């Protein structure tokens, strides 16, 4: 009976150490998530959404982390994979009726967009760069 209690306490201690390590790693990595999200998503609201998706995926994956690489490398890989899936999902979405109404309220939007094509092309080119080069920019 005593050994069972000792095992239980040891497990609970390891579990709390793991959670505090997860919290610490995620807290330290949070500013990097914001930067990663901004390279994949142009709209601030969607950047925050993406950042939260990446944080959740990292939180869930850190429990399976086996120290085969640095925690930062592991978290970058997870964040990158989540961001790529996010972009894929966004490109497949169909405009809702409400979004169409908002677009129709701004008829000169097309003109504004065409005037800023060079900036858009630059942003697209930056987003296509490898993550290391995007971070430098």
Secondary structure, DSSP 4 states (H G I P E B T S, - for coil): -HHHHHHHHHHHHHHHHHHHHHHHHHHHHHHHHHHHHHHH--SHHHHHHHHHHHHHHHHHHHTT--SSS-HHHHHHHHHHHHHHHHHHHHHHPPPPHHHHHHHHT-TTHHHHHHHTHHHHHHHHHHHHS-HHHHHH-
